[in-house]
Amino acid sequence: MTDGTTEAEPLSEPLTEPTQPPAALAPAPRDRRVLRAVARWTAAVAVFAAVGTATAYGITGMARTDVPGLATESDGRWDYPELTRPPLPSGSPGPFADGNTAGAHYADLRALVLPAPAGAREDKALRGADGWLATKDYLAEYEVEEDREALRQKLVDTGLRHIAARGWTTPDGTRTRIYLLQFDTAQTVDTKIASDAVAFAWPTYSLRGSHDAVYDEKFPEAASVAGIARTAYAEPKPYGAEQVRQAYLSAGDVYAVIVQSRKGGVPAVPFQQTVVLQSQLLR
């Protein structure tokens, strides 16, 4: 799909080049969570070409052979619509263009949230007012009150501009929530937001419904998107009422939080697919 003025050119180069393994980060003093192993931050390597024009630039849903482990016709992949990044204002660079030192996304952030797949029931409440979600509604994802307050203050201190979000439930009962938080610069995201939230082998702040979370070793490294730093976690067995999977993306001045939950377990394939497609939209 395009904006009607310029034909979008799809990103068709397969995701086959492996990335380097994440580097270990030093643990920081904290509560019981610090006793676990240190997380590894994923270094993004240029394995996926971003091709576009000055007004609109498109991406495709990945072919099934593009990502290791996602190669069969019955792999459980969701049917997302064809994706196209929204148009940039005239004369504005892309977030990773030379000279865009702030890593700014000049396109409408609300149009950069991944759309729901076919057959899903959308959670209209996550659209917020005029497409912008209130900070308190984002913070409701987190389990511990002191974490919510700490995050609220951090978002104030770091100059959060706004939050765009979308959520849906697929027929198998998987609930998806995607939050895009935009700040003034990429440096703010990298040094003040992402480094704090995913500094360990599990998320710093616990999500509702997730009694535990460990670094997702099975997320294909070849599915990295150039310029996007990704960290993913999965709730290990035994689950509580449901399993929770979560991923965090640093994409220029945007910090993305992707959460999926489902009774009995969240399938890995649609979770990986969702994370990669959202990464591509932010590229």
Secondary structure, DSSP 8 states (H G I E B T S, - for coil): ---SSS----------S-----EE----S-SGGGGS---EE------S-----SS-EEE----TTSSTT--STTS-------EEE----TT---TTSTT-TT----S-GGGGS----TT-EE-GGGG-BTTB--HHHHHTTBS-HHHHHHHHHHHHHTT--EEEEEEEE-TT--EEEEEEEE-S-HHHIIIIIIHHHT-SSS-SS-BTT-S--EE-TTS-GGG--TT-EEEEEE--SS-SSSEEEEEEEEETTEEEEEEEEETT---HHHHHHHHHHHHHHH-
